[in-house]
């Protein structure tokens, strides 16, 4: 027996809004890491602009994975960490190609190689790659858990709630539909009838 969870359109938009804010907070930190490492490498080494960008992106990818897994998407499916990390790295590398590709075309295709121009085109590439990453991470990497509850979990939690209520103890907080579903499934304890004298 499973109890479907009905989500209104406004609740769905609020949920996506919270997700976008969390994604933005982690992504904002990633942008700082990315630009910080990029500009540090540009000013302290003789690395080519795209190589410096790739190194900066890799450092930011590591930072972002930690933030996404343990902050933005901490409530998402944790089924297979190997699958999750493989997909995260794959989509991050595609994002890196998008970001570095824009910078490459600007630098080597048009000759726009000043520090300001490099940062502008790095930002443009990052913005395009961010849209791709948001879609791919939420769709494929950090998948949402199903919206319906598992029948066995419902039955177990409902049984605990009903037992606590019957004993007069404070029951843990559980949604009313779960308790109603359990009341229909879990029989009340049978008390023996008084013996006839």
Secondary structure, DSSP 8 states (H G I E B T S, - for coil): --------HHHHHHHHHHHHHHHHHHHHHHHHHHHHHHHHHHHHS---HHHHHHHHHHHHHHHHHHHIIIIITTTS--S-HHHHHHHHHHHHHHHHHHHHHHHHIIIIIS---SHHHHHHHHHHHHHHHHHHHHHHIIIIIS----SS--HHHHHHHHHHHHHHHHTT-------HHHHHHHHHHS-----------
